[in-house]
Amino acid sequence: MQDKLTLMIPGPTPVPESVLTALGRHPIGHRSSEFQEIIKKTSSQLKWLHQTTNDVLTITGSGTAAMEAGIINTLSKGDKVICGDNGKFGQRWVKVAKAYGLNVQVVKAEWGKALNPNEIKEILEKDTEKEIKAVIFTHSETSTGVLNDLETISKHIRAHKQALSIVDCVTSLGACDVPMDKWNLDVIASGSQKGYMIPPGLSFVAMSERAWTAQKTSNLPKFYLDLSPYQKTIKNDSSPFTPSVNLYFALEKSLDMMQKESLNSIFERHKRHKKAIQAAMKAIKMPLFAEEENSSPAITAIAPTNIDAEVIRKHIKEKYDILLAGGQDHLKGKVFRIGHLGFVNDRDIITVISAIEATLHSMGITNSPIGSGINAASDILS
Ligand SMILES: *Cc1c(COP(=O)(O)O)cnc(C)c1O
């Protein structure tokens, strides 16, 4: 049904009504005092979200822009870096690092499993010459629904003393705890179309003092993504280029909503939704793709047996107007993914589980009694 489609993909995520309304305003001058007020307010709200005293810089671009900015502003030609690769996004950071001529050592984990923090620890400990300049990895690996152990990996990085952490927090920020200062994180990147509950187009990068020190000597080529003009202008509540003014209107509204809800409630809500989906899928014998102990609060991948996951996904879209994500690369047809990130409530969770159950029953590919998934989920939701 037209206009009724519910997004349950890991970005773009659903946008609240008040945010949509804010987007529909006439743009204002990006050098006006009214706009400066918005930059000032959102800057402090972004620090709250990142749990940091560092500036959080906003770039008009998708999440990849923020991550690329973090890499090219802190590193220099030929620098040795470790890249964690346990999914599609991990792979992307390997590609970016190689594109800039960095000397990349890849640490892999099978898709569906978390990176092993001890493997990273050992590599860092062996590096007595302190040649490793950064460890680049993804916190919540959206392609598989795995949450890497950011806190532990960050501890190992700090123990090395030289290497910086450069972390893709695109589907973890605003879904689970990412306390930048407490965990001593150096570079965090994120994007507006995920936990921020606004459309795609803005990305965010925050850097620690250590990262800014590295920035002073970094010699990788950059212009639009050179963060020093962003850092300079944010001091005057301004930006180097014309930002997406209307997305800032949206950002202000969504951050207001998040502050009203509080970080802890947001994290609890995501955890509850994840657990409800996991319980429901177990009850109807639909295998979870990611290890449960390392599962992302933002996305759950399901690996149905004996049927193409795309068939289930298409049916749910056509019949129930819910868009789920498919599997990427070798997981195409093997998994479908439920996004439960951002503007998601208990009703959405109940609805998607019902749609999955009804679909499996209509296809005759389950022998669990109908309602058993909902039953398991409602225990957790109530
Ligand atoms: C969505 C996403 C990104 C950003 O992708 P863009 O298309 O550049 O916004 C990066 N990392 C992860 C883990 C994501 O889920």
The ligand as an SDF file (V2000), in Angstrom:
LIG
                    3D

 15 15  0  0  0  0  0  0  0  0999 V2000
   25.4010    2.4350    7.0020 C   0  0  0  0  0  0  0  0  0  0  0  0
   26.7600    2.1220    7.4650 C   0  0  0  0  0  0  0  0  0  0  0  0
   27.8770    2.9000    7.0880 C   0  0  0  0  0  0  0  0  0  0  0  0
   27.7780    4.1220    6.2560 C   0  0  0  0  0  0  0  0  0  0  0  0
   27.4080    3.9240    4.9820 O   0  0  0  0  0  0  0  0  0  0  0  0
   27.0690    5.1610    4.0750 P   0  0  0  0  0  0  0  0  0  0  0  0
   26.2990    4.5510    2.9680 O   0  0  0  0  0  0  0  0  0  0  0  0
   28.3350    5.7750    3.6490 O   0  0  0  0  0  0  0  0  0  0  0  0
   26.2720    6.1120    4.9300 O   0  0  0  0  0  0  0  0  0  0  0  0
   29.0980    2.5780    7.5980 C   0  0  0  0  0  0  0  0  0  0  0  0
   29.2570    1.5630    8.4470 N   0  0  0  0  0  0  0  0  0  0  0  0
   28.2330    0.8130    8.8570 C   0  0  0  0  0  0  0  0  0  0  0  0
   28.4940   -0.2860    9.8230 C   0  0  0  0  0  0  0  0  0  0  0  0
   26.9500    1.0680    8.3780 C   0  0  0  0  0  0  0  0  0  0  0  0
   25.9240    0.3180    8.7970 O   0  0  0  0  0  0  0  0  0  0  0  0
  1  2  1  0
  2  3  1  0
  2 14  2  0
  3  4  1  0
  3 10  2  0
  4  5  1  0
  5  6  1  0
  6  7  2  0
  6  8  1  0
  6  9  1  0
 10 11  1  0
 11 12  2  0
 12 13  1  0
 12 14  1  0
 14 15  1  0
M  END
$$$$
